[in-house]
């Protein structure tokens, strides 16, 4: 639908997210609860729809983001299949056109399966697994791993999982600074009390707070972290951003938990 710029600039209702509309994927939104920011643009990539369902074909956003980075366009943040671009109030149509042109060039290199050495030289040089493959090959491999590891569904389940508070955050912090914590592999953190907060970006919302414990009902948190660990081991340089998780030289995730004797 074409809407005059004057209407878009003066009518907040144009930017509201409404309950029942499938395009945004949020159910049962209260009236006036959320609206789009008109200077923040989200580019959605094929592979995952608004209802969280994976498609057979996909172009992972981190690959697109790295390509844009080589062309001196730095996205604010990206998820698995979306890219957030920030525009200033004074952004011109020329800047928009530059972004669109680069996205079209990405599509060309994807369809031609241009060797990574040409389009993503830093990725090509970072690990032997990227030798002798093209941009299309990389997108297909990452997308298939996302499907295999069930990352999208595990992310949703992990963000809604219920944990058990054992200590207050301040008590957990006191244990942390008193050296009363130990590193535990993410696969083994069930029934352990965490000494740190774990926050993936995006969405930037804590999965679990210091002093909380993962139980059977919140196993999805541990499963999600293990899936991200495996993904990062398969695709060096495309690791997910995680706060509160330590990574060793082999790509295994470790989390600080309260020592059992405490």
C-alpha positions in Angstrom: 0.0 0.0 0.0 1.3 3.4 -1.0 0.9 6.0 1.8 1.9 9.7 1.3 5.0 10.7 3.2 3.1 13.5 5.0 0.7 10.9 6.4 3.6 8.6 7.5 5.3 11.5 9.2 2.3 12.7 11.2 0.2 9.6 11.9 1.6 7.2 14.6 -1.2 4.7 13.8 0.7 3.8 10.6 3.5 2.3 12.6 1.5 0.3 15.2 1.8 -3.5 15.4 -1.7 -4.9 15.7 -2.9 -8.2 17.1 -3.9 -10.8 14.6 -1.7 -9.6 11.8 0.6 -12.4 10.6 3.4 -10.4 9.1 5.0 -9.5 12.5 4.6 -12.9 14.2 3.5 -11.6 17.6 0.2 -13.0 19.0 -2.3 -11.2 21.2 -0.7 -7.8 21.3 -2.5 -5.2 23.4 -3.7 -2.1 21.5 -1.0 0.5 21.3 1.6 -1.8 22.9 4.3 -1.6 20.2 5.2 0.3 17.1 7.9 0.3 14.4 10.7 2.9 14.6 10.6 4.6 11.1 14.4 5.1 11.1 15.2 1.5 12.0 14.8 -0.8 9.0 14.7 -4.6 9.4 15.7 -6.6 6.4 14.2 -10.1 6.5 16.1 -12.9 4.7 14.5 -16.0 3.3 14.7 -19.1 5.4 12.5 -18.3 8.5 9.0 -16.9 8.4 7.2 -14.7 11.0 5.6 -17.7 12.6 9.0 -19.3 13.3 8.8 -22.0 10.6 11.9 -22.9 8.6 11.9 -23.1 4.8 13.8 -25.4 2.6 15.7 -22.5 1.1 17.4 -19.8 3.1 20.0 -17.1 3.1 21.4 -16.6 6.6 21.6 -13.0 7.7 25.1 -13.3 9.2 26.5 -14.0 5.7 24.7 -11.0 4.2 25.9 -8.9 7.1 29.6 -9.9 6.6 29.3 -9.1 2.9 27.8 -5.6 3.7 30.7 -5.1 6.1 33.2 -5.7 3.3 31.5 -2.9 1.4 31.7 -0.5 4.4 28.0 -0.8 5.4 27.9 -1.9 9.1 24.5 -3.3 10.2 23.5 -2.4 13.8 22.8 -6.1 14.6 21.6 -9.2 12.9 19.7 -12.3 13.9 19.8 -15.6 12.1 17.5 -14.3 9.3 17.1 -10.6 9.9 19.4 -7.5 9.7 18.8 -4.3 11.5 19.9 -1.1 9.6 19.9 2.3 11.3 19.3 5.4 9.3 19.7 9.0 10.5 17.0 11.5 10.0 19.1 13.1 7.2 19.6 9.9 5.2 19.2 10.5 1.5 17.7 8.3 -1.2 21.3 7.9 -2.5 22.2 6.0 0.7 19.2 3.8 0.3 20.1 3.1 -3.3 23.6 2.1 -2.3 22.3 -0.4 0.2 19.8 -1.9 -2.4 22.6 -2.1 -5.0 24.8 -4.0 -2.6 22.0 -6.4 -1.8 21.5 -7.0 -5.5 25.2 -7.7 -5.8 25.1 -10.2 -3.0 22.2 -12.0 -4.8 24.4 -12.1 -7.9 27.3 -13.6 -6.1 25.1 -16.1 -4.3 23.4 -17.2 -7.5 26.8 -17.5 -9.2 28.3 -19.2 -6.2 31.3 -16.8 -6.4 34.3 -18.2 -4.5 34.6 -16.9 -0.9 38.2 -15.9 -1.6 36.7 -13.2 -3.8 33.7 -12.0 -1.9 34.5 -12.7 1.7 38.3 -12.9 1.9 38.6 -12.6 5.7 36.1 -15.5 6.1 38.1 -17.5 3.5 41.3 -17.0 5.3 39.9 -17.7 8.8 39.5 -21.5 8.6 40.3 -24.4 6.3 36.6 -25.3 6.1 35.9 -22.3 3.9 38.4 -23.3 1.2 37.0 -24.4 -2.2 33.5 -23.3 -1.5 31.4 -20.4 -2.9 29.0 -17.9 -1.4 26.0 -20.1 -2.3 27.6 -23.1 -0.8 28.2 -21.3 2.5 24.6 -20.1 2.7 23.2 -23.5 2.1 25.5 -25.1 4.7 24.6 -22.6 7.4 20.9 -22.8 6.6 20.9 -26.6 6.7 22.7 -26.6 10.0 20.1 -24.2 11.4 17.5 -26.7 10.4 19.3 -29.7 11.7 20.2 -28.1 15.1 16.6 -26.6 15.4 18.1 -23.3 16.5 15.0 -21.2 15.8 12.6 -23.3 17.8 15.1 -23.9 20.6 15.6 -20.1 20.8 11.9 -19.6 21.3 11.6 -22.4 23.9 14.7 -21.2 25.8 13.4 -17.6 26.0 10.1 -18.8 27.5 11.6 -21.5 29.8 10.9 -21.3 33.5 13.9 -21.5 35.8 14.1 -21.9 39.6 15.6 -19.2 41.8 17.9 -20.7 44.4 19.9 -17.6 45.3 19.3 -13.9 44.8 21.4 -12.2 42.1 23.3 -10.4 44.8 24.1 -13.6 46.7 25.3 -15.2 43.4 27.5 -12.2 42.8 29.0 -12.5 46.2 29.8 -16.1 45.5 31.4 -15.1 42.2 33.7 -12.4 43.6 34.6 -14.8 46.5 35.9 -17.4 44.1 33.1 -19.8 45.0 32.2 -20.6 41.4 33.6 -23.1 38.9 33.4 -23.5 35.1 30.9 -26.2 33.9 30.2 -27.3 30.4 26.9 -26.1 29.1 25.8 -29.7 28.5 26.1 -30.3 32.2 24.5 -27.2 33.8 21.2 -28.8 34.5 20.5 -28.7 38.3 23.4 -26.3 38.8 23.0 -22.8 40.2 24.4 -20.2 37.9 26.8 -17.5 39.1 26.3 -15.4 36.0 23.6 -14.2 33.7 23.4 -15.7 30.2 22.2 -13.4 27.5 22.2 -14.1 23.8 22.2 -11.3 21.2 19.7 -11.0 19.7 17.2 -10.8 21.4 19.3 -9.3 24.2 17.0 -10.8 26.9 18.5 -12.9 29.7 17.8 -16.6 29.4 18.7 -17.2 33.0 19.8 -14.9 35.9 22.5 -15.4 38.4 21.3 -17.6 41.3 18.8 -19.5 39.1 18.8 -23.1 38.3 17.9 -25.1 35.1 15.4 -27.9 35.8 13.7 -30.4 33.5 11.1 -27.8 32.5 13.9 -25.4 31.3 16.1 -28.0 29.6 15.6 -26.0 26.4 18.1 -23.4 27.7 20.9 -26.0 27.9 19.8 -27.6 24.6 19.9 -24.2 22.9 23.3 -23.3 24.2 24.6 -26.7 23.1 23.2 -26.1 19.6 24.9 -22.7 19.4 28.1 -24.4 20.5 28.0 -27.0 17.7 27.1 -24.3 15.2 30.1 -22.1 16.2 32.4 -25.1 15.9 31.1 -25.8 12.4 31.3 -22.2 11.2 34.2 -20.3 12.8 33.6 -16.5 12.5 29.9 -16.9 12.5 29.5 -17.7 16.3 26.5 -16.3 18.0 27.1 -13.4 20.5 26.5 -14.7 24.0 27.1 -12.8 27.3 28.0 -15.0 30.3 29.4 -17.9 28.3 33.1 -18.6 28.1 34.5 -20.4 25.0 37.7 -22.5 25.0 40.2 -23.0 22.1 38.1 -25.9 20.8 34.9 -24.0 20.7 33.3 -25.6 23.8 31.0 -23.4 26.0 31.6 -23.1 29.7 29.4 -21.3 32.3 30.3 -20.3 35.8 28.2 -22.1 38.4 28.2 -22.0 42.2 30.4 -24.7 43.6 28.4 -27.6 44.9 29.9 -27.3 48.4 28.2 -23.9 48.7 
